[in-house]
Amino acid sequence: MRFIYPFLYKNIAYLLGDKLYFVILTSTGTLERLGRIR
């Protein structure tokens, strides 16, 4: 069990980090589009 928990934790952290990175990219993309429209 000791070996499983760190593995799950790393996977969850990686998935959350990937989602945050995607959200940041999309938010910056939308901001650029709004700036171009204005």
C-alpha positions in Angstrom: 0.0 0.0 0.0 2.9 2.4 0.7 4.0 2.1 -2.9 0.5 2.6 -4.4 -0.4 5.9 -2.6 2.5 8.0 -3.9 1.8 6.7 -7.4 -1.8 7.7 -7.2 -0.9 11.1 -5.7 1.6 11.8 -8.6 -1.0 10.8 -11.2 -3.7 13.0 -9.6 -1.2 15.9 -9.3 -0.2 15.4 -13.0 -3.8 15.4 -14.2 -4.7 18.5 -12.1 -1.6 20.3 -13.4 -2.5 19.3 -17.0 -6.0 20.6 -16.5 -4.7 23.9 -15.0 -2.3 24.3 -17.9 -5.2 23.7 -20.4 -7.4 26.2 -18.5 -4.6 28.8 -18.5 -4.0 28.3 -22.3 -7.7 28.6 -23.1 -8.2 31.7 -20.8 -5.2 33.4 -22.4 -6.5 32.5 -25.9 -9.9 34.0 -25.1 -8.3 37.1 -23.7 -6.3 37.6 -26.9 -9.4 37.1 -29.0 -11.3 39.7 -26.9 -8.3 42.1 -27.2 -8.3 41.6 -31.0 -12.0 42.1 -31.3 -11.8 45.4 -29.3 
